[in-house]
């Protein structure tokens, strides 16, 4: 063991000892607030404590309406006003115990600083991480490669932002149903997927990683897109900017207290606090105090931060970088396009077939969440047309008829208000289909029809 690994091991053991001596105290109060359940947590402080706690609350599917955070010193005391997904107070008696177990020294979410925070999945699959330039048909090509290599996709999450794509995919062997650990097979998967990601005009290097380790998907996606510099607007391609209004982020100095104050205002949505805290943590900042209010359509967050070296932000370049990174963290998870939900019996090649039909009809996937519940596939796709515009209702209905009206449903009605589609509506889709099919032909995944 080298000195670096040895020092991390010492830190790990010391932090575990501190937590055993001072386990987190969690209280759940259903009487103080009329609208929400109040959860109070106090514990010995360590770097990443706030992120772990917010992640636990998110993994319990709780909506954070208000939060008051203080961790100046060796102890942190946080108060969260939370509801369930329907806006009701919590009725579960074991919420306190579940949070306490998640934050305790034996919790699976306890990770050293060199690893991801909050690993929650079991070692039942092989994990693939992909980053690269986004383009129409990319997801179809990825799933076609995996299907051809006899890989069964058990779960996946895909984010796109600023012309970049990041994805975490969980696969097993079609033959055995077990994780794939053969070095030659893993090397082939990496090689073919990297070829797909690079395409013929990626401005930056694409990346693939394959392991049998567990990951927390959303945590890793933030880390991957941050590492891929999706916040850097210098790489944005013309016409790729979203029509959504930008979040309002300000970064100011609080010289008398030695903090940097970050204020954030934007439309509220689930997991907004998690996204902001993830980004500040990845940028090596520590949150000492924070106030969060999200009881109306607009959310307000205020953070008092310092760099891990104890210093506040001191340069204009770093101030602007914090603004850009927080804007990117908020926008990369915000869904664009029409939401389509696919519910049916799972089978090998299902995702390859569905995304191929999307591609052939000129649809581009901006976000996707793939889950398997027993023998059922429950998948959600957000789609736009190949130019990034809303999809016409005629196109959606054509796709639904091809896949199956009873298994592919539209989760919102915005598409029904779109104007009638012009004739020749698939011409642009055919253009991207021919590009993708040529690409897959070069990989040997489809045969020529000529």
MARMAR-898846 format. One record per residue (C-alpha): residue number from 1; z, x, y. Coordinates in steps of 0.05 Angstrom, whole numbers, plus 5000, padded with zeros to 4 digits. Layout:
[node NUM [Z X Y]]
...
END
This chain:
[node 1 [5000 5000 5000]]
[node 2 [4981 5029 5068]]
[node 3 [5027 5032 5128]]
[node 4 [4993 4972 5161]]
[node 5 [5001 4928 5101]]
[node 6 [5072 4953 5092]]
[node 7 [5091 4935 5163]]
[node 8 [5063 4865 5155]]
[node 9 [5103 4857 5091]]
[node 10 [5167 4876 5127]]
[node 11 [5152 4826 5182]]
[node 12 [5139 4772 5130]]
[node 13 [5205 4784 5095]]
[node 14 [5244 4788 5159]]
[node 15 [5215 4722 5184]]
[node 16 [5230 4689 5118]]
[node 17 [5302 4714 5122]]
[node 18 [5309 4686 5193]]
[node 19 [5282 4618 5170]]
[node 20 [5329 4616 5111]]
[node 21 [5388 4631 5157]]
[node 22 [5363 4582 5210]]
[node 23 [5320 4529 5176]]
[node 24 [5283 4481 5222]]
[node 25 [5322 4420 5242]]
[node 26 [5280 4357 5246]]
[node 27 [5304 4290 5273]]
[node 28 [5264 4226 5273]]
[node 29 [5285 4174 5325]]
[node 30 [5256 4104 5324]]
[node 31 [5301 4075 5378]]
[node 32 [5294 4118 5440]]
[node 33 [5222 4098 5455]]
[node 34 [5194 4028 5454]]
[node 35 [5123 4050 5437]]
[node 36 [5130 4112 5393]]
[node 37 [5172 4149 5343]]
[node 38 [5206 4210 5373]]
[node 39 [5206 4272 5330]]
[node 40 [5250 4331 5353]]
[node 41 [5243 4399 5321]]
[node 42 [5284 4461 5336]]
[node 43 [5283 4526 5297]]
[node 44 [5282 4601 5302]]
[node 45 [5220 4621 5341]]
[node 46 [5163 4663 5313]]
[node 47 [5092 4673 5335]]
[node 48 [5050 4614 5311]]
[node 49 [5108 4565 5306]]
[node 50 [5078 4515 5354]]
[node 51 [5010 4517 5319]]
[node 52 [5043 4507 5251]]
[node 53 [5083 4447 5276]]
[node 54 [5024 4413 5310]]
[node 55 [4982 4425 5248]]
[node 56 [5035 4393 5204]]
[node 57 [5036 4331 5248]]
[node 58 [4960 4327 5246]]
[node 59 [4959 4335 5171]]
[node 60 [5007 4276 5167]]
[node 61 [4954 4236 5206]]
[node 62 [5001 4225 5265]]
[node 63 [4976 4212 5335]]
[node 64 [5013 4252 5388]]
[node 65 [5023 4209 5450]]
[node 66 [5070 4256 5488]]
[node 67 [5098 4325 5476]]
[node 68 [5149 4370 5511]]
[node 69 [5149 4441 5486]]
[node 70 [5197 4498 5502]]
[node 71 [5200 4565 5465]]
[node 72 [5224 4615 5516]]
[node 73 [5267 4664 5477]]
[node 74 [5285 4667 5403]]
[node 75 [5288 4592 5393]]
[node 76 [5239 4535 5402]]
[node 77 [5255 4463 5417]]
[node 78 [5197 4413 5415]]
[node 79 [5196 4338 5424]]
[node 80 [5137 4295 5402]]
[node 81 [5125 4221 5413]]
[node 82 [5080 4200 5355]]
[node 83 [5049 4138 5325]]
[node 84 [5008 4124 5263]]
[node 85 [4932 4116 5266]]
[node 86 [4940 4043 5287]]
[node 87 [4986 4058 5345]]
[node 88 [5049 4035 5310]]
[node 89 [5116 4069 5302]]
[node 90 [5128 4106 5236]]
[node 91 [5160 4067 5180]]
[node 92 [5164 4122 5128]]
[node 93 [5234 4146 5113]]
[node 94 [5212 4214 5088]]
[node 95 [5176 4238 5151]]
[node 96 [5233 4284 5171]]
[node 97 [5238 4314 5101]]
[node 98 [5162 4325 5097]]
[node 99 [5161 4361 5164]]
[node 100 [5222 4402 5145]]
[node 101 [5190 4423 5079]]
[node 102 [5125 4441 5114]]
[node 103 [5160 4487 5163]]
[node 104 [5212 4517 5117]]
[node 105 [5210 4587 5086]]
[node 106 [5182 4561 5020]]
[node 107 [5127 4520 5051]]
[node 108 [5055 4534 5032]]
[node 109 [5039 4533 5106]]
[node 110 [5082 4595 5119]]
[node 111 [5032 4651 5130]]
[node 112 [5036 4721 5158]]
[node 113 [5001 4736 5223]]
[node 114 [4941 4767 5187]]
[node 115 [4923 4702 5151]]
[node 116 [4905 4631 5169]]
[node 117 [4961 4585 5190]]
[node 118 [4974 4523 5148]]
[node 119 [4935 4532 5084]]
[node 120 [4936 4464 5049]]
[node 121 [4884 4462 4994]]
[node 122 [4896 4480 4921]]
[node 123 [4859 4536 4886]]
[node 124 [4811 4489 4852]]
[node 125 [4746 4512 4882]]
[node 126 [4707 4569 4913]]
[node 127 [4705 4569 4989]]
[node 128 [4641 4585 5028]]
[node 129 [4643 4598 5102]]
[node 130 [4578 4596 5142]]
[node 131 [4562 4610 5214]]
[node 132 [4493 4615 5247]]
[node 133 [4443 4584 5294]]
[node 134 [4438 4509 5288]]
[node 135 [4370 4476 5278]]
[node 136 [4343 4411 5250]]
[node 137 [4343 4411 5174]]
[node 138 [4392 4468 5167]]
[node 139 [4444 4428 5128]]
[node 140 [4390 4402 5081]]
[node 141 [4368 4474 5066]]
[node 142 [4440 4496 5053]]
[node 143 [4454 4439 5004]]
[node 144 [4387 4449 4970]]
[node 145 [4405 4522 4956]]
[node 146 [4472 4503 4928]]
[node 147 [4442 4448 4884]]
[node 148 [4390 4495 4857]]
[node 149 [4444 4546 4840]]
[node 150 [4481 4492 4800]]
[node 151 [4539 4487 4850]]
[node 152 [4575 4421 4859]]
[node 153 [4600 4409 4930]]
[node 154 [4670 4381 4927]]
[node 155 [4683 4380 5001]]
[node 156 [4655 4406 5067]]
[node 157 [4663 4402 5142]]
[node 158 [4608 4421 5191]]
[node 159 [4614 4430 5266]]
[node 160 [4558 4446 5316]]
[node 161 [4564 4467 5388]]
[node 162 [4523 4505 5439]]
[node 163 [4466 4516 5388]]
[node 164 [4514 4546 5337]]
[node 165 [4537 4518 5270]]
[node 166 [4599 4532 5230]]
[node 167 [4616 4503 5162]]
[node 168 [4669 4508 5108]]
[node 169 [4643 4485 5040]]
[node 170 [4683 4478 4975]]
[node 171 [4643 4486 4911]]
[node 172 [4654 4488 4836]]
[node 173 [4608 4506 4778]]
[node 174 [4566 4447 4754]]
[node 175 [4573 4472 4682]]
[node 176 [4649 4481 4680]]
[node 177 [4677 4443 4740]]
[node 178 [4717 4506 4756]]
[node 179 [4716 4554 4815]]
[node 180 [4659 4605 4813]]
[node 181 [4686 4676 4809]]
[node 182 [4629 4714 4776]]
[node 183 [4611 4771 4824]]
[node 184 [4536 4767 4810]]
[node 185 [4533 4692 4821]]
[node 186 [4574 4698 4885]]
[node 187 [4529 4753 4911]]
[node 188 [4467 4710 4897]]
[node 189 [4498 4651 4933]]
[node 190 [4514 4694 4994]]
[node 191 [4445 4726 4995]]
[node 192 [4406 4660 4992]]
[node 193 [4450 4624 5042]]
[node 194 [4446 4683 5090]]
[node 195 [4371 4680 5086]]
[node 196 [4373 4605 5102]]
[node 197 [4421 4616 5161]]
[node 198 [4381 4672 5192]]
[node 199 [4315 4634 5191]]
[node 200 [4263 4668 5234]]
[node 201 [4294 4668 5304]]
[node 202 [4370 4673 5303]]
[node 203 [4390 4709 5367]]
[node 204 [4455 4732 5336]]
[node 205 [4474 4752 5266]]
[node 206 [4488 4696 5218]]
[node 207 [4547 4704 5170]]
[node 208 [4568 4681 5101]]
[node 209 [4634 4692 5065]]
[node 210 [4652 4670 4995]]
[node 211 [4722 4671 4965]]
[node 212 [4768 4634 4917]]
[node 213 [4823 4631 4970]]
[node 214 [4846 4566 5000]]
[node 215 [4834 4551 5074]]
[node 216 [4853 4499 5124]]
[node 217 [4784 4474 5143]]
[node 218 [4795 4456 5216]]
[node 219 [4836 4519 5230]]
[node 220 [4782 4562 5200]]
[node 221 [4726 4526 5237]]
[node 222 [4759 4540 5303]]
[node 223 [4768 4613 5284]]
[node 224 [4696 4619 5260]]
[node 225 [4664 4587 5322]]
[node 226 [4709 4629 5368]]
[node 227 [4688 4692 5331]]
[node 228 [4616 4669 5336]]
[node 229 [4624 4663 5412]]
[node 230 [4601 4591 5416]]
[node 231 [4637 4589 5483]]
[node 232 [4588 4639 5513]]
[node 233 [4538 4598 5554]]
[node 234 [4492 4658 5560]]
[node 235 [4468 4642 5490]]
[node 236 [4456 4568 5502]]
[node 237 [4384 4548 5492]]
[node 238 [4347 4506 5542]]
[node 239 [4355 4432 5529]]
[node 240 [4416 4442 5485]]
[node 241 [4468 4423 5536]]
[node 242 [4505 4359 5521]]
[node 243 [4502 4301 5567]]
[node 244 [4577 4291 5561]]
[node 245 [4620 4306 5622]]
[node 246 [4656 4372 5616]]
[node 247 [4731 4374 5606]]
[node 248 [4769 4395 5669]]
[node 249 [4805 4460 5656]]
[node 250 [4841 4500 5710]]
[node 251 [4877 4567 5703]]
[node 252 [4925 4588 5758]]
[node 253 [4979 4640 5769]]
[node 254 [5053 4624 5772]]
[node 255 [5073 4691 5801]]
[node 256 [5147 4675 5814]]
[node 257 [5158 4660 5740]]
[node 258 [5108 4709 5711]]
[node 259 [5067 4657 5675]]
[node 260 [4995 4634 5676]]
[node 261 [4990 4558 5682]]
[node 262 [4933 4523 5645]]
[node 263 [4918 4450 5661]]
[node 264 [4870 4408 5620]]
[node 265 [4844 4338 5632]]
[node 266 [4793 4302 5588]]
[node 267 [4783 4237 5550]]
[node 268 [4836 4231 5497]]
[node 269 [4820 4235 5423]]
[node 270 [4857 4253 5358]]
[node 271 [4875 4327 5347]]
[node 272 [4862 4347 5419]]
[node 273 [4929 4383 5423]]
[node 274 [4915 4420 5358]]
[node 275 [4847 4443 5384]]
[node 276 [4877 4471 5449]]
[node 277 [4936 4506 5415]]
[node 278 [4888 4536 5362]]
[node 279 [4846 4566 5417]]
[node 280 [4904 4595 5457]]
[node 281 [4932 4625 5393]]
[node 282 [4865 4655 5373]]
[node 283 [4860 4686 5443]]
[node 284 [4927 4720 5432]]
[node 285 [4966 4677 5481]]
[node 286 [5037 4651 5472]]
[node 287 [5056 4581 5497]]
[node 288 [5125 4584 5528]]
[node 289 [5127 4514 5558]]
[node 290 [5080 4455 5554]]
[node 291 [5075 4382 5573]]
[node 292 [5026 4334 5540]]
[node 293 [5013 4262 5560]]
[node 294 [4961 4222 5521]]
[node 295 [4979 4149 5530]]
[node 296 [4916 4126 5565]]
[node 297 [4841 4139 5556]]
[node 298 [4852 4206 5592]]
[node 299 [4895 4262 5564]]
[node 300 [4934 4311 5607]]
[node 301 [4960 4378 5581]]
[node 302 [4996 4433 5619]]
[node 303 [5013 4501 5588]]
[node 304 [5054 4560 5614]]
[node 305 [5028 4620 5577]]
[node 306 [5029 4696 5573]]
[node 307 [4990 4744 5531]]
[node 308 [5025 4770 5468]]
[node 309 [5040 4834 5507]]
[node 310 [5082 4793 5554]]
[node 311 [5035 4794 5614]]
[node 312 [5001 4736 5649]]
[node 313 [4926 4733 5661]]
[node 314 [4908 4785 5714]]
[node 315 [4832 4784 5720]]
[node 316 [4781 4732 5742]]
[node 317 [4738 4749 5681]]
[node 318 [4794 4732 5633]]
[node 319 [4812 4669 5672]]
[node 320 [4740 4645 5665]]
[node 321 [4740 4663 5591]]
[node 322 [4801 4620 5578]]
[node 323 [4767 4562 5614]]
[node 324 [4702 4570 5573]]
[node 325 [4740 4576 5507]]
[node 326 [4782 4514 5519]]
[node 327 [4721 4474 5540]]
[node 328 [4685 4496 5476]]
[node 329 [4745 4479 5432]]
[node 330 [4747 4408 5460]]
[node 331 [4672 4397 5456]]
[node 332 [4657 4427 5388]]
[node 333 [4697 4373 5353]]
[node 334 [4674 4315 5397]]
[node 335 [4624 4275 5356]]
[node 336 [4553 4266 5381]]
[node 337 [4504 4215 5353]]
[node 338 [4508 4155 5307]]
[node 339 [4560 4157 5253]]
[node 340 [4535 4143 5182]]
[node 341 [4583 4135 5124]]
[node 342 [4560 4147 5053]]
[node 343 [4604 4119 4997]]
[node 344 [4580 4121 4925]]
[node 345 [4591 4152 4857]]
[node 346 [4590 4228 4864]]
[node 347 [4538 4269 4828]]
[node 348 [4510 4339 4831]]
[node 349 [4454 4343 4882]]
[node 350 [4475 4281 4920]]
[node 351 [4483 4318 4987]]
[node 352 [4417 4355 4977]]
[node 353 [4381 4289 4967]]
[node 354 [4414 4253 5025]]
[node 355 [4405 4308 5076]]
[node 356 [4333 4317 5053]]
[node 357 [4320 4244 5070]]
[node 358 [4353 4256 5138]]
[node 359 [4307 4316 5150]]
[node 360 [4244 4279 5128]]
[node 361 [4260 4224 5179]]
[node 362 [4272 4272 5236]]
[node 363 [4348 4267 5237]]
[node 364 [4392 4326 5256]]
[node 365 [4465 4328 5233]]
[node 366 [4512 4348 5290]]
[node 367 [4576 4340 5250]]
[node 368 [4594 4324 5178]]
[node 369 [4655 4313 5135]]
[node 370 [4646 4312 5060]]
[node 371 [4702 4291 5013]]
[node 372 [4709 4273 4940]]
[node 373 [4761 4223 4919]]
[node 374 [4764 4221 4844]]
[node 375 [4693 4204 4822]]
[node 376 [4674 4176 4891]]
[node 377 [4638 4213 4946]]
[node 378 [4660 4192 5016]]
[node 379 [4618 4228 5068]]
[node 380 [4610 4218 5143]]
[node 381 [4550 4245 5182]]
[node 382 [4537 4244 5257]]
[node 383 [4463 4245 5270]]
[node 384 [4415 4251 5329]]
[node 385 [4340 4259 5329]]
[node 386 [4307 4327 5325]]
[node 387 [4308 4334 5401]]
[node 388 [4382 4318 5406]]
[node 389 [4371 4247 5431]]
[node 390 [4399 4181 5403]]
[node 391 [4365 4156 5340]]
[node 392 [4324 4092 5344]]
[node 393 [4351 4033 5303]]
[node 394 [4285 4029 5264]]
[node 395 [4294 4100 5240]]
[node 396 [4366 4087 5218]]
[node 397 [4345 4025 5179]]
[node 398 [4288 4063 5146]]
[node 399 [4337 4117 5123]]
[node 400 [4387 4065 5098]]
[node 401 [4334 4030 5057]]
[node 402 [4312 4095 5025]]
[node 403 [4383 4117 5009]]
[node 404 [4412 4048 4995]]
[node 405 [4435 3994 5044]]
[node 406 [4500 3983 5007]]
[node 407 [4521 4056 5003]]
[node 408 [4500 4082 5071]]
[node 409 [4532 4044 5128]]
[node 410 [4531 4052 5203]]
[node 411 [4601 4060 5230]]
[node 412 [4584 4039 5302]]
[node 413 [4535 3990 5333]]
[node 414 [4508 4033 5389]]
[node 415 [4443 4043 5351]]
[node 416 [4428 3968 5351]]
[node 417 [4420 3970 5427]]
[node 418 [4367 4023 5427]]
[node 419 [4296 4004 5449]]
[node 420 [4240 3991 5399]]
[node 421 [4210 4053 5368]]
[node 422 [4140 4074 5384]]
[node 423 [4087 4081 5331]]
[node 424 [4081 4148 5297]]
[node 425 [4157 4154 5300]]
[node 426 [4161 4205 5244]]
[node 427 [4112 4256 5272]]
[node 428 [4167 4301 5300]]
[node 429 [4207 4293 5236]]
[node 430 [4145 4312 5195]]
[node 431 [4139 4375 5238]]
[node 432 [4210 4397 5220]]
[node 433 [4201 4374 5149]]
[node 434 [4141 4420 5140]]
[node 435 [4180 4478 5169]]
[node 436 [4240 4465 5123]]
[node 437 [4196 4455 5062]]
[node 438 [4159 4520 5076]]
[node 439 [4227 4554 5082]]
[node 440 [4253 4525 5016]]
[node 441 [4186 4541 4982]]
[node 442 [4196 4614 5002]]
[node 443 [4265 4612 4970]]
[node 444 [4233 4584 4906]]
[node 445 [4272 4519 4911]]
[node 446 [4212 4472 4915]]
[node 447 [4143 4474 4886]]
[node 448 [4079 4472 4926]]
[node 449 [4043 4404 4925]]
[node 450 [3976 4433 4942]]
END
